[in-house]
Each structure stands twice: as C-alpha cells, then as structure tokens.
C-alpha cells in the first residue's frame, strides 16, 4: 500500500515537446560543429558534446517525472529540483493558487498543497493557456496542462485527500476512548497526556481537525454540505 502513483492521466504534450527540443538542439549543434570543422570532431569537443547530451537527458528524465503522486500514507510533489513528501495527516487542503517562480507571479494558477505547519508546497502542475505555444513563459520544470485537465487533476487529488481523512481519523480516535469509561475527572495540573483538556471538551487532535476543517471551508475546498457533514462527524466522535 506504500506504492506511489500518479492518479491522473499524463499530459504528453509537455514531455514530447521537451524531448523534441533536446533532440533538435543536439542535432543542430552536431551539424554546426561538423560544418565548421569540416573534419572528424576532435576528442575534447566530442567529450564536451557527450557531457552536454547527458545533462540534457537527465533534465528530460526529471521533466518526465514531474507531477504529484499519492499513496495510502501521503502525497508527494516532484519538481525539477525538489521532491517533497507530505503525510496525509499534515495536509489541510489541496487547492489552486498563484504560480510563482523565485517569488514572481507567473500569471498562472498552480496546484498547491497546504500543510498544517503553514508552509505550502507549490507543485509543478499549472493551468496552461488555450494558446500555449504563443506564450513566452519558461515551461522547463513545470507542467502547464490544459484547463480541463487541470481541473480534473485538482478534483482527483482532493478526492484522495478526503478518502484519506477517515483512515487518519480512525487511527487518532481509537486510543482516545478509554478516558470516557468512568475514570473520573482529569486534573488540570496533570497536563501530561496529549488530550490534557477538561471533561467534555474537545481533545487536542479534535481541535486541530476542527481548525483544518474550517480552513478548508473558508478556502472553498469543501462545500457547505461537506463541511457540515465533517463537522457533525467530529462532534459525534467527541460526544461518544
């Protein structure tokens, strides 16, 4: 169950464009060297040319691996230079936000993973333009897919996040029940347990879930009906 996979169909346009660009540039460079030298390529030049092709191949391979992966344990974002893995229990929302590079607004939307520690993870998945070939924005290190495909990916990732929440809630709620079996009131000074609250109040985990749920609802990740159902579930767990 720890197998990582992309839960969406790939946009092959970006990958084939990148591989085609590397091939064309490499072949053009080779022809230019042969034309200028008009004799077999010297060993130093051949070595340099080979090293350049290796770098291009490595970049193209990493470009092909860009995207968002999911498993039973969490969600993983692969960009050109970084791979970030976030457990499901640390994910508060998966939403569409502003795509930036080096702090500059790219004028696009990107899928962003919101974490409980407040440090969002910007993925390589971006909403592309209908006239993408005529835009002058760098595509290396990002996957600018069509708007319909982008919306489909966002909905799929949100569905995986919602499916993972009941599993996580069950793992958290299991050990907390023994405290309700007539063990008496907890002493306010005995702040050693991880619940550490007065009788009848929410536990620390429930407060965290309520906070995450409210943030998702405010950002539009949950509809009013989904928010009410999830809130009722948390309140029912507390009363039980």
N, C-alpha and C positions, 0 to 999 in steps of 0.2 A: 504493500500500500504506500510505500515511500517513493514510488516511481513518479518522476517529473514529466509532465507532458503539456504541450500547448493545446488548450481546449477550444481552438478555433482554427478555421481554415487559413492557410497562408496566402498572403498577397505576393504572388510570384513576380509581379512587375518590378518591384524594387530589387529583388535578388538577381533577376536576369539582367536588369539594367546595369547593376554593379559589375557583374561578371563580364558583360559585353564591353563595358568601358575599360576594364583592366586589359582584356584581350586586344582591343583595338589600339590602345595606347602602347601596349607592349610590342605589338607587331609593327606599329608605325616607328617606334624607337629603333627596333632592329633594322628596318629598312633604311632609316636615316643613317645609321652607323655604317651599314654596308655600302650605301651610296657615296658617303663622304670618303670613306677609306678606300673603296674600290679594290679591296683585297680582303682575305680572311680576317675575321675580327681578332685582335690581339688578346692574349690570355687575361691581362688585367681588366680590359673592357668586358670580356666575357664573364669574368667573375663578378664584376660590379653589376652587370646586367642580370646575372643569375640571382644575386642577392636581392636586387630590386624586385624581381619576379616573386621571390619567396615572401618578401614583405607584403606585396600585393595579394598573394594567395592567402596569407594569414589574415589580412584585413577582410578579404572577401569571405573567408570562412567564419570569422566573427560576425560579419554582417549577416550571414545566413542564419546565425544562431540568435539574432536579436529577437526580443519579444518578451512575453510574460508566460511563465509556466506555473502550474498548480499541482499539488499533491494533497494527500489526506492531512499532512501536517502543516502546510502553509502555502505561500505564494512567493514566486521568485521572479525578479526582474533582471534581464540581461541587456546591458547597453554595450557600447563599443569598448569601454574601458573598465566597467564595473559589473559585478554580479551581486545583487542584494537579495537576501532571503529573509522573509518576514513570517513568523508563525501566525496562524490564523487568530490566535488569542490576542495578538498585538495589532491586529488590523481593525481600525474603527470604521473605515469606509473606503470604497473604490469609486472614484468619481472622475469627471472630466474637468480639467483645469487649464491654466495658461501654460503653453510650452515655452520654455526658456532655454537659452544656451549661454553660459557664462553670465547669467543674470539679465540677459537681454531678451525682450519679448520677441518670439518668433512669428507672432501673428497667427498662431495656430492653437488648436486645443490638443492636449495630451492626456492620456490616462494616468492618473496619479493615485498612489496607494497611501492613504492616511494611516499613521501609526499612533498608538497610544502615547508614545513619548513626544509627540508633536513634531517629529521630523518626517515630512512627507517624502515619498520616493517617486520621482518622475520616471516613468517608463519610456521606452523608445517608441511606443505606439502613439502616433499622432494622426489627427484628422487632416487628410490631404485636400487638395483643391480639385475642382472639376477640370481645370486646365493646368494640371500639374506640370506638364512638360514646358510650359511657358513661364513658370515662376523661377526666380533667381534666388533660391534659398538652398543652403547646403543640405543634401539628403544623406550624406555619409553619417552613420551612427544612429539613424532613426528610420522608422518605418511609417511613412506617410501614406496611409491607405485611404481608399475611397470612403466618403461619409457614411454610406450604408453599411459597409463592412466595419467601420469604426464603431458605429452604434451597436452593431451585433456583438462585437468583441466586448464592449463595455457591459452590455446586458448579461453576457455569458459569465464574465468574471464576477459580477455582482451576485449572480445566482450561485456560484461556487462559494462565495463568502457567506451567503445566507444559509446554504446547506451545511457549512462547517460550524455555524454558531450553535445549533442544538447539540452537536457532539461535544463541543467545548463546554457548554453549559452543564451537560450531564457529568462531565469529568469534575467540574468545580462543585456542583451542588451535592454530589454523593457524600463526601466526608463531612459536610456541614450539618447533616441531620441529627447526629447523636446529641447535640446540645439542646434539643427540644424535648427530650424524654424525661422531664421532671428532675433535672439535675440541680434545680434551684436557680436563683438569680446570680448573674455574674457580677463579681466585684469590680467597681470602676477602677480600682487601683491595680487590678490584676490584668494589666494590658499586655499579656504575654501571648495570647492566642492571636491568630490572624483575623478573627472576626472582631473581637475586642469592642463590642457595642452593647448597649443596654438591651434588655429583653424586649422583643417585639420590633426592634428597629432593623433596618437593612444591614447586611454584612458588608464588609469592605469590597468583596467581589461584586455583590449586587449593586453597590453604589457605582462601581466602575462600569458595570454593564449599563446602568441607567444613564450615566454620563455619555458613554459611547453611543447609546441608542438615540439620545437627544441630539447629539452632534450630527448623526446620520440623517435624522428627520429634518433638521434645520438646513442641511445642505442639499436636500432633495433626493438623497439616496434611498429613502423609504417613503412610501405613500402614507397618507393618514391612516388607512386601514391596516397597513403592515405595522406602523408604529403602535397603534392601539393594541393589536394582537400580541406583539412582542412585549409591550408594557404589562398587559394582563398576565402573560406567562411569568414574568419576573415577579409580579406581585403575588401570583398564586404560589410560586415557589417559596416566597418569604412567609406567607401565611400558613403554608403546610409544614 
